[in-house]
Amino acid sequence: MNWNQAMHFAELASVHYQTPTLLTIGKFDGVHQAHQQLLRRLVERARQHNCHSAVLTFDPHPDEILRPEREIRYLTTINERAALMQELGIDLLAVLPFTHATSQLSPKAFLQLLLNHVPVRELWVGPDFKLGHRGTGTIPVLQEFGQELGFTVEPIPYWTLDGEIVSSTAIRTSLAAGDVQTANHYLGRAFSLQGTVIPGDQRGRKIGFPTANVQIASNHTLPADGVYVCKVQLLDDRRSFGAVTNIGVRPTFGVLGRAVEAHLFDFNEDIYGRPLRVSFLQHIRGEQKFAGIEQLVAQIGRDAQFAREWLANA
């Protein structure tokens, strides 16, 4: 079996697998360290048994349909999740569009739908996993159906780091507090935002600190307002630069609406319309309102110096 082939990433309806498969189901937002541990084990076991490894995920998030009043903020886009899973060696990422009709499926109907497309040999699930209408597909129920339908159910315990359960919720909580280092520890990499550079109001350029104004999807999690040490990568040519990034409403100028603005060090090119990734490494300070432009410029200078020194010593 060729383990170096590209991961198959598609909607479940277009998947027609023949190879026996070990599969797990979940949202996997963030693909954090606990996810990574599970997926590495899944890949290893699948290869030992000459099977494929697969993930079934949902898009959109089920709560967007079941709890529309709840605001969903993602750590990763579906494409980012796919790229991270491919790096881990997953063979198949199947996406099931989550609709009201999906939410009404009984556990057995859901499993039969899945088995029509993927010959599941083992189903790996978390300790509190539930499937189907109103969550009636508990692990014991799924194990009974597995005996009937020809697969086993493998409950996987929560994975902890430094005694704490690693979860997407814990990462969002850390980011909301500006604690990007804890978030990064849980993620196993730097938290990042991907977006396109759009025209801003040119205020940064006028005061000697030109910034890239990055358009981020409205449903993406942002760290707390403030100033951060970052690395910025231009995704179309892969160059990376140290940067200091501000998230917030720019209170000194009385501007409304949160913005993500990165000042790239030793860089002076027109990058409007180009895609980039901003990776957050260290919180410097919260957002402040200054009495005037001179005080703002002086503080940005101190922020940039702090960021340069931090990056030099990282």
DRENDO-1510 file (C-alpha; in Angstrom, 1 decimal, always signed):
<recs>
REC; n; res; u; v; w
REC; 1; MET; +0.0; +0.0; +0.0 .
REC; 2; ASN; +1.4; +3.5; -0.9 .
REC; 3; TRP; +1.6; +5.5; +2.3 .
REC; 4; ASN; +3.0; +8.6; +0.5 .
REC; 5; GLN; -0.1; +9.3; -1.6 .
REC; 6; ALA; -2.0; +12.6; -1.1 .
REC; 7; MET; -4.8; +12.6; +1.3 .
REC; 8; HIS; -8.3; +12.2; -0.2 .
REC; 9; PHE; -10.3; +15.3; +0.9 .
REC; 10; ALA; -13.9; +15.3; -0.3 .
REC; 11; GLU; -17.6; +15.4; +0.6 .
REC; 12; LEU; -18.7; +12.0; +1.9 .
REC; 13; ALA; -21.2; +11.6; -0.9 .
REC; 14; SER; -18.4; +11.5; -3.5 .
REC; 15; VAL; -16.3; +8.9; -1.5 .
REC; 16; HIS; -16.5; +5.3; -2.6 .
REC; 17; TYR; -13.8; +3.5; -0.6 .
REC; 18; GLN; -13.1; -0.2; -1.0 .
REC; 19; THR; -10.1; -0.6; +1.5 .
REC; 20; PRO; -11.0; -1.5; +5.1 .
REC; 21; THR; -10.8; +1.7; +7.1 .
REC; 22; LEU; -10.2; +2.8; +10.7 .
REC; 23; LEU; -12.2; +6.0; +11.2 .
REC; 24; THR; -12.9; +8.6; +13.8 .
REC; 25; ILE; -15.6; +11.2; +13.8 .
REC; 26; GLY; -15.4; +14.8; +15.1 .
REC; 27; LYS; -15.1; +18.5; +14.5 .
REC; 28; PHE; -11.4; +18.6; +15.1 .
REC; 29; ASP; -11.3; +22.3; +15.2 .
REC; 30; GLY; -7.8; +23.5; +15.8 .
REC; 31; VAL; -6.3; +20.0; +15.2 .
REC; 32; HIS; -4.6; +20.5; +18.6 .
REC; 33; GLN; -2.3; +18.2; +20.5 .
REC; 34; ALA; -5.0; +15.9; +21.8 .
REC; 35; HIS; -6.3; +15.5; +18.2 .
REC; 36; GLN; -2.8; +15.0; +16.9 .
REC; 37; GLN; -2.2; +12.2; +19.5 .
REC; 38; LEU; -5.4; +10.4; +18.5 .
REC; 39; LEU; -4.8; +10.8; +14.7 .
REC; 40; ARG; -1.2; +9.6; +14.9 .
REC; 41; ARG; -2.3; +6.5; +16.8 .
REC; 42; LEU; -5.1; +6.0; +14.3 .
REC; 43; VAL; -2.6; +6.2; +11.4 .
REC; 44; GLU; -0.2; +3.8; +13.1 .
REC; 45; ARG; -2.8; +1.2; +13.8 .
REC; 46; ALA; -4.3; +1.5; +10.3 .
REC; 47; ARG; -0.9; +0.9; +8.7 .
REC; 48; GLN; -0.2; -2.1; +11.0 .
REC; 49; HIS; -3.4; -3.7; +9.8 .
REC; 50; ASN; -3.0; -2.7; +6.1 .
REC; 51; CYS; -6.0; -0.4; +6.4 .
REC; 52; HIS; -6.7; +3.2; +5.6 .
REC; 53; SER; -7.1; +5.9; +8.2 .
REC; 54; ALA; -10.0; +8.3; +7.9 .
REC; 55; VAL; -11.7; +11.2; +9.6 .
REC; 56; LEU; -15.3; +12.2; +9.2 .
REC; 57; THR; -16.0; +15.8; +10.0 .
REC; 58; PHE; -18.9; +18.2; +9.7 .
REC; 59; ASP; -19.2; +21.5; +7.9 .
REC; 60; PRO; -20.7; +23.7; +9.1 .
REC; 61; HIS; -20.4; +23.1; +12.8 .
REC; 62; PRO; -23.5; +21.2; +14.0 .
REC; 63; ASP; -24.3; +24.0; +16.5 .
REC; 64; GLU; -24.7; +26.5; +13.6 .
REC; 65; ILE; -27.8; +24.4; +12.7 .
REC; 66; LEU; -28.9; +23.1; +16.1 .
REC; 67; ARG; -28.2; +26.3; +18.1 .
REC; 68; PRO; -28.3; +29.2; +15.7 .
REC; 69; GLU; -28.4; +31.7; +18.5 .
REC; 70; ARG; -24.9; +30.6; +19.5 .
REC; 71; GLU; -22.0; +32.4; +17.8 .
REC; 72; ILE; -19.5; +29.9; +16.5 .
REC; 73; ARG; -15.8; +31.0; +16.3 .
REC; 74; TYR; -13.4; +28.6; +14.5 .
REC; 75; LEU; -9.8; +28.1; +15.3 .
REC; 76; THR; -9.2; +26.7; +11.8 .
REC; 77; THR; -10.9; +26.6; +8.5 .
REC; 78; ILE; -11.8; +23.3; +7.0 .
REC; 79; ASN; -8.9; +23.7; +4.5 .
REC; 80; GLU; -6.5; +24.3; +7.3 .
REC; 81; ARG; -7.7; +21.2; +9.1 .
REC; 82; ALA; -7.2; +19.2; +5.9 .
REC; 83; ALA; -3.6; +20.4; +5.5 .
REC; 84; LEU; -2.8; +19.6; +9.1 .
REC; 85; MET; -4.4; +16.1; +8.9 .
REC; 86; GLN; -2.5; +15.4; +5.7 .
REC; 87; GLU; +0.8; +16.2; +7.5 .
REC; 88; LEU; -0.2; +13.6; +10.1 .
REC; 89; GLY; -0.6; +10.9; +7.5 .
REC; 90; ILE; -4.4; +10.6; +7.4 .
REC; 91; ASP; -5.6; +8.9; +4.2 .
REC; 92; LEU; -9.1; +10.3; +4.0 .
REC; 93; LEU; -10.9; +13.4; +5.3 .
REC; 94; ALA; -14.6; +13.1; +4.4 .
REC; 95; VAL; -16.8; +16.1; +5.0 .
REC; 96; LEU; -20.5; +15.6; +5.8 .
REC; 97; PRO; -22.5; +18.8; +5.2 .
REC; 98; PHE; -24.5; +19.2; +8.4 .
REC; 99; THR; -28.1; +20.1; +7.8 .
REC; 100; HIS; -31.4; +19.8; +9.6 .
REC; 101; ALA; -32.0; +16.5; +7.8 .
REC; 102; THR; -28.6; +15.2; +9.0 .
REC; 103; SER; -29.6; +16.1; +12.6 .
REC; 104; GLN; -32.7; +13.9; +12.3 .
REC; 105; LEU; -30.9; +10.7; +11.3 .
REC; 106; SER; -31.1; +7.9; +13.9 .
REC; 107; PRO; -27.8; +6.4; +15.0 .
REC; 108; LYS; -28.3; +3.3; +12.8 .
REC; 109; ALA; -29.3; +5.4; +9.8 .
REC; 110; PHE; -26.2; +7.6; +10.2 .
REC; 111; LEU; -23.9; +4.5; +10.4 .
REC; 112; GLN; -25.5; +3.0; +7.4 .
REC; 113; LEU; -25.0; +6.2; +5.5 .
REC; 114; LEU; -21.4; +6.2; +6.5 .
REC; 115; LEU; -20.9; +2.5; +5.6 .
REC; 116; ASN; -22.3; +3.1; +2.1 .
REC; 117; HIS; -19.2; +5.2; +1.4 .
REC; 118; VAL; -16.5; +3.9; +3.7 .
REC; 119; PRO; -16.0; +0.2; +4.8 .
REC; 120; VAL; -15.3; +1.0; +8.5 .
REC; 121; ARG; -13.5; -1.8; +10.4 .
REC; 122; GLU; -12.9; +0.3; +13.6 .
REC; 123; LEU; -14.7; +3.4; +14.8 .
REC; 124; TRP; -12.6; +5.5; +17.2 .
REC; 125; VAL; -14.6; +7.9; +19.5 .
REC; 126; GLY; -14.1; +10.0; +22.5 .
REC; 127; PRO; -15.4; +9.0; +26.0 .
REC; 128; ASP; -18.5; +11.2; +25.8 .
REC; 129; PHE; -19.2; +10.6; +22.1 .
REC; 130; LYS; -22.8; +10.5; +20.9 .
REC; 131; LEU; -24.2; +10.1; +17.5 .
REC; 132; GLY; -27.6; +10.6; +15.8 .
REC; 133; HIS; -30.8; +12.3; +16.6 .
REC; 134; ARG; -30.8; +13.8; +20.1 .
REC; 135; GLY; -27.5; +12.1; +20.8 .
REC; 136; THR; -29.1; +8.7; +21.3 .
REC; 137; GLY; -26.1; +6.9; +19.7 .
REC; 138; THR; -24.1; +6.5; +22.9 .
REC; 139; ILE; -21.0; +4.2; +22.9 .
REC; 140; PRO; -22.9; +1.1; +24.2 .
REC; 141; VAL; -25.5; +1.7; +21.5 .
REC; 142; LEU; -22.9; +2.1; +18.8 .
REC; 143; GLN; -21.1; -1.0; +20.0 .
REC; 144; GLU; -24.3; -3.0; +19.5 .
REC; 145; PHE; -24.8; -1.7; +16.0 .
REC; 146; GLY; -21.1; -2.4; +15.3 .
REC; 147; GLN; -21.7; -6.1; +16.1 .
REC; 148; GLU; -24.6; -6.1; +13.6 .
REC; 149; LEU; -22.9; -4.0; +10.9 .
REC; 150; GLY; -19.4; -5.5; +11.1 .
REC; 151; PHE; -17.1; -3.0; +12.9 .
REC; 152; THR; -15.8; -2.5; +16.4 .
REC; 153; VAL; -16.0; +0.7; +18.5 .
REC; 154; GLU; -12.9; +1.9; +20.3 .
REC; 155; PRO; -13.5; +4.5; +23.0 .
REC; 156; ILE; -10.4; +6.8; +23.3 .
REC; 157; PRO; -9.8; +8.5; +26.7 .
REC; 158; TYR; -9.2; +12.3; +26.9 .
REC; 159; TRP; -5.6; +13.3; +26.4 .
REC; 160; THR; -4.1; +15.6; +29.0 .
REC; 161; LEU; -1.1; +18.0; +28.9 .
REC; 162; ASP; +0.4; +19.1; +32.2 .
REC; 163; GLY; -2.6; +17.6; +34.0 .
REC; 164; GLU; -5.1; +19.6; +31.9 .
REC; 165; ILE; -7.5; +18.3; +29.3 .
REC; 166; VAL; -6.6; +19.7; +26.0 .
REC; 167; SER; -9.7; +21.0; +24.1 .
REC; 168; SER; -10.6; +23.6; +21.5 .
REC; 169; THR; -12.6; +25.4; +24.2 .
REC; 170; ALA; -9.5; +25.7; +26.4 .
REC; 171; ILE; -7.6; +27.2; +23.5 .
REC; 172; ARG; -10.3; +29.7; +22.8 .
REC; 173; THR; -10.4; +30.7; +26.4 .
REC; 174; SER; -6.6; +31.3; +26.4 .
REC; 175; LEU; -6.8; +33.4; +23.2 .
REC; 176; ALA; -9.7; +35.5; +24.7 .
REC; 177; ALA; -7.3; +36.3; +27.6 .
REC; 178; GLY; -4.4; +37.2; +25.2 .
REC; 179; ASP; -2.5; +34.2; +26.5 .
REC; 180; VAL; -1.2; +33.0; +23.1 .
REC; 181; GLN; +1.6; +31.0; +24.7 .
REC; 182; THR; -0.8; +28.7; +26.5 .
REC; 183; ALA; -2.9; +28.4; +23.3 .
REC; 184; ASN; +0.2; +27.5; +21.3 .
REC; 185; HIS; +1.2; +25.0; +23.9 .
REC; 186; TYR; -2.1; +23.2; +23.6 .
REC; 187; LEU; -2.0; +23.5; +19.8 .
REC; 188; GLY; +1.5; +22.2; +19.5 .
REC; 189; ARG; +2.2; +25.1; +17.1 .
REC; 190; ALA; +1.7; +28.8; +16.9 .
REC; 191; PHE; -1.9; +30.0; +16.6 .
REC; 192; SER; -2.3; +31.6; +13.2 .
REC; 193; LEU; -4.8; +33.6; +11.1 .
REC; 194; GLN; -4.9; +33.4; +7.3 .
REC; 195; GLY; -6.3; +36.2; +5.2 .
REC; 196; THR; -5.9; +38.6; +2.3 .
REC; 197; VAL; -4.2; +42.0; +2.6 .
REC; 198; ILE; -6.8; +44.7; +1.9 .
REC; 199; PRO; -6.4; +48.5; +1.7 .
REC; 200; GLY; -6.5; +50.3; +5.0 .
REC; 201; ASP; -6.6; +54.0; +5.9 .
REC; 202; GLN; -2.8; +54.4; +5.5 .
REC; 203; ARG; -2.4; +55.8; +9.0 .
REC; 204; GLY; +0.4; +53.4; +9.8 .
REC; 205; ARG; +2.4; +54.5; +6.8 .
REC; 206; LYS; +1.9; +58.2; +7.6 .
REC; 207; ILE; +3.4; +57.7; +11.1 .
REC; 208; GLY; +6.3; +55.6; +9.9 .
REC; 209; PHE; +4.9; +52.1; +10.6 .
REC; 210; PRO; +3.2; +50.8; +7.5 .
REC; 211; THR; +0.9; +47.9; +8.2 .
REC; 212; ALA; -0.7; +45.1; +6.3 .
REC; 213; ASN; -4.4; +45.2; +7.0 .
REC; 214; VAL; -5.5; +41.5; +7.0 .
REC; 215; GLN; -9.1; +40.5; +6.1 .
REC; 216; ILE; -10.0; +37.6; +8.4 .
REC; 217; ALA; -13.2; +35.5; +8.1 .
REC; 218; SER; -15.8; +36.9; +10.4 .
REC; 219; ASN; -16.4; +33.5; +12.1 .
REC; 220; HIS; -12.7; +33.0; +13.0 .
REC; 221; THR; -11.5; +33.2; +16.6 .
REC; 222; LEU; -9.2; +36.2; +17.2 .
REC; 223; PRO; -6.9; +36.7; +20.2 .
REC; 224; ALA; -7.8; +39.4; +22.7 .
REC; 225; ASP; -7.3; +43.0; +21.6 .
REC; 226; GLY; -3.7; +44.1; +22.0 .
REC; 227; VAL; -0.2; +44.0; +20.5 .
REC; 228; TYR; +1.6; +40.7; +19.7 .
REC; 229; VAL; +5.0; +39.4; +18.5 .
REC; 230; CYS; +4.3; +37.6; +15.3 .
REC; 231; LYS; +5.8; +35.9; +12.3 .
REC; 232; VAL; +4.1; +36.7; +9.0 .
REC; 233; GLN; +4.4; +34.4; +6.0 .
REC; 234; LEU; +3.5; +35.5; +2.4 .
REC; 235; LEU; +1.7; +32.3; +1.3 .
REC; 236; ASP; +2.3; +32.9; -2.5 .
REC; 237; ASP; +6.1; +33.0; -2.2 .
REC; 238; ARG; +6.7; +31.4; +1.2 .
REC; 239; ARG; +8.9; +34.3; +2.6 .
REC; 240; SER; +8.5; +35.0; +6.3 .
REC; 241; PHE; +9.1; +38.1; +8.3 .
REC; 242; GLY; +9.1; +39.1; +11.9 .
REC; 243; ALA; +6.3; +41.4; +12.8 .
REC; 244; VAL; +4.4; +43.3; +15.5 .
REC; 245; THR; +0.6; +42.9; +15.1 .
REC; 246; ASN; -2.2; +44.9; +16.6 .
REC; 247; ILE; -5.7; +43.5; +17.0 .
REC; 248; GLY; -8.4; +46.0; +18.0 .
REC; 249; VAL; -10.4; +49.0; +17.3 .
REC; 250; ARG; -7.6; +51.6; +17.2 .
REC; 251; PRO; -9.0; +53.8; +20.0 .
REC; 252; THR; -6.5; +56.6; +19.5 .
REC; 253; PHE; -8.2; +57.3; +16.1 .
REC; 254; GLY; -11.7; +56.6; +17.3 .
REC; 255; VAL; -12.1; +53.8; +14.8 .
REC; 256; LEU; -14.9; +51.2; +15.3 .
REC; 257; GLY; -14.7; +47.6; +14.3 .
REC; 258; ARG; -11.8; +45.2; +15.1 .
REC; 259; ALA; -8.9; +45.1; +12.7 .
REC; 260; VAL; -5.8; +42.9; +12.3 .
REC; 261; GLU; -2.8; +45.0; +11.3 .
REC; 262; ALA; +0.7; +43.6; +11.0 .
REC; 263; HIS; +3.8; +45.8; +10.7 .
REC; 264; LEU; +6.4; +43.6; +9.0 .
REC; 265; PHE; +10.1; +44.2; +9.8 .
REC; 266; ASP; +12.5; +45.2; +7.1 .
REC; 267; PHE; +9.8; +45.0; +4.5 .
REC; 268; ASN; +8.4; +47.7; +2.1 .
REC; 269; GLU; +6.5; +46.1; -0.7 .
REC; 270; ASP; +2.9; +46.5; -2.1 .
REC; 271; ILE; +1.1; +43.3; -1.0 .
REC; 272; TYR; -2.5; +44.3; -1.5 .
REC; 273; GLY; -4.6; +41.3; -2.5 .
REC; 274; ARG; -2.0; +38.8; -1.5 .
REC; 275; PRO; -2.6; +35.9; +1.0 .
REC; 276; LEU; -0.6; +35.7; +4.2 .
REC; 277; ARG; -0.5; +33.9; +7.5 .
REC; 278; VAL; +0.0; +35.7; +10.8 .
REC; 279; SER; +1.4; +33.4; +13.6 .
REC; 280; PHE; +1.1; +34.8; +17.1 .
REC; 281; LEU; +4.0; +34.1; +19.4 .
REC; 282; GLN; +3.9; +36.4; +22.4 .
REC; 283; HIS; +1.5; +39.0; +23.9 .
REC; 284; ILE; +3.2; +42.4; +24.4 .
REC; 285; ARG; +0.4; +44.6; +25.9 .
REC; 286; GLY; -3.3; +45.3; +25.7 .
REC; 287; GLU; -4.7; +47.9; +23.4 .
REC; 288; GLN; -4.3; +51.5; +24.7 .
REC; 289; LYS; -5.7; +54.9; +23.9 .
REC; 290; PHE; -3.0; +57.5; +23.7 .
REC; 291; ALA; -3.3; +61.3; +24.2 .
REC; 292; GLY; -1.8; +62.0; +20.8 .
REC; 293; ILE; +0.1; +60.7; +17.8 .
REC; 294; GLU; +3.5; +61.3; +19.3 .
REC; 295; GLN; +2.8; +59.0; +22.3 .
REC; 296; LEU; +1.4; +56.4; +20.0 .
REC; 297; VAL; +4.4; +56.5; +17.7 .
REC; 298; ALA; +6.8; +56.2; +20.7 .
REC; 299; GLN; +4.9; +53.2; +22.0 .
REC; 300; ILE; +4.8; +51.4; +18.6 .
REC; 301; GLY; +8.6; +51.9; +18.5 .
REC; 302; ARG; +9.0; +50.3; +21.9 .
REC; 303; ASP; +6.7; +47.4; +20.8 .
REC; 304; ALA; +8.7; +46.9; +17.6 .
REC; 305; GLN; +11.9; +46.9; +19.5 .
REC; 306; PHE; +10.5; +44.4; +22.0 .
REC; 307; ALA; +9.3; +42.1; +19.2 .
REC; 308; ARG; +12.7; +42.2; +17.4 .
REC; 309; GLU; +14.6; +41.3; +20.6 .
REC; 310; TRP; +12.1; +38.5; +21.4 .
REC; 311; LEU; +12.4; +37.0; +17.9 .
REC; 312; ALA; +16.2; +37.3; +18.1 .
REC; 313; ASN; +16.3; +35.3; +21.3 .
REC; 314; ALA; +13.5; +32.8; +20.5 .
</recs>
